[in-house]
């Protein structure tokens, strides 16, 4: 009986360890940089709904949006459905730094952010 109990404890511990490791891979993450044109983009995901690949495709699209250079927190209207997207314009008038998130500005739930260099 003790052997069965010990085996159950070992198997349960292994399952919990595997589950906690699997969950960590879907958490927020800092993504590899990528280059588009003359700029290098640094990207990170927030929450659990975004992968680096899916966020990168949106950043590539949104970074081409026009944004007035004198403006801060320019709303971007063509981001993912249900997300609030804002950007800061670079010197060439495009959304070179920004964020898209679900939830509120005070309590963002999930999304992604990018800066350029």
C-alpha positions, 0 to 999 in steps of 0.5 A: 500500500505504501508503494502505491501511495509513493508512486501516486505522490511522484506521478502527481508531483511530475504532473504538477511540474509539467503543468506549471512549466507548460503554463509559463511558456504562454505567459508574457514574454520578451520577444526577439528583435526584428528589423523592418526598413531602417528600424529595429523593433523590440517587442514584448507580449502581455498576458497569455493570449499572444505569441511573439509571432502573432504580435510581430505581424500586428506590429509590422502592420501598425508601425506603418500607420501615420501618426503626427510627430507632435502627438503622444498616445495617438489612437490606432484604429486598425489594430486587433478587434476588441483591443485599444491601440496607441502609438507615439510617432517617430521622426518620420511620422509613423507609429514607431512605438506603441501598445495594444491591450484589452481591458483598461489603461489602468488594468490592461489584461493582455496585449503587446507593446513595441519600441523601435531603435 
